[in-house]
Amino acid sequence: MNALTRCLETYWNSSIGKKLVVALTGLFLVLFLAGHLVGNLVVFLGPEPFNAYAYFLHHMGHGAGIWAFRILMLVMLGAHVVATVMLTKQNKAARKAYECQNTIQASGSSRYMILTGLTILAFFVYHMLHFTARVGNEYDSLARYKTTLPGVQGEVHNAWLMVIDGFSWWPASLLYVVAMTLLASHLMHGFQSVFQTLGLRSKKSAGLLKQVSIGYALVIWLGFISIPVAILVFGFGR
């Protein structure tokens, strides 16, 4: 057990180990974003489908499923952030001995990714407080946020109305759009890095991976911002 612990510690302390952690956790987060987007877009189908979707999420595995996934999500996100920050510090320390233009450009790119990543992390905390923990609002206490669903006994939370009201407040929508824009920028760089770290990027596939990265980031950006824009600008649901 001690040998395994020492082995894992040695691997974690190496730049290769941290790069692999960043890549694997990044791949998980990329796949999560796609699934999360599909679920969020159900809001356009109306109150009943979206509330049924929300009810399913919060009651799968008798309510344990959503918490298990939240814990997994926090572990993956935490590992991604910690490994990225530590790797960036190592890279900056190693670059002090070099002054050529290529290393300066790489350093700038790293700083850009760190800034967007930490900003996205801050937004993630706010987003969880806003819609999941429902801090600083009345989404839990007011009767208007209660509804019924066919086949479900008693009242359930009106998640659809919560989303409509949440994005009807322009500061929340603006913050969401800004965060999604930074996320898209982060994805355009990070998506390619995942394949490079895992050894799946070559000279032949580099161009295609770049286009796929841009396309994926664009789909994620348009999909997520379509909800606050539809509600705030076009009055969807109001």
Secondary structure, 3 states (H helix, E strand, C coil): CHHHHHHHHHHHHCHHHHHHHHHHHHHHHHHHHHHHHHHHHHHHHCHHHHHHHHHHHHHHHHHHHHHHHHHHHHHHHHHHHHHHHHHHHHHHHHHCCCCCHHHHHHHHHHHHHHHHHHHHHHHHHHHHHHHHCCCCCCCCCCHHHEECCCCCCCCEECHHHHHHHHHHCHHHHHHHHHHHHHHHHHHHHHHHHHHHHCCCCCHHHHHHHHHHHHHHHHHHHHHHHHHHHHHHCCCCCC
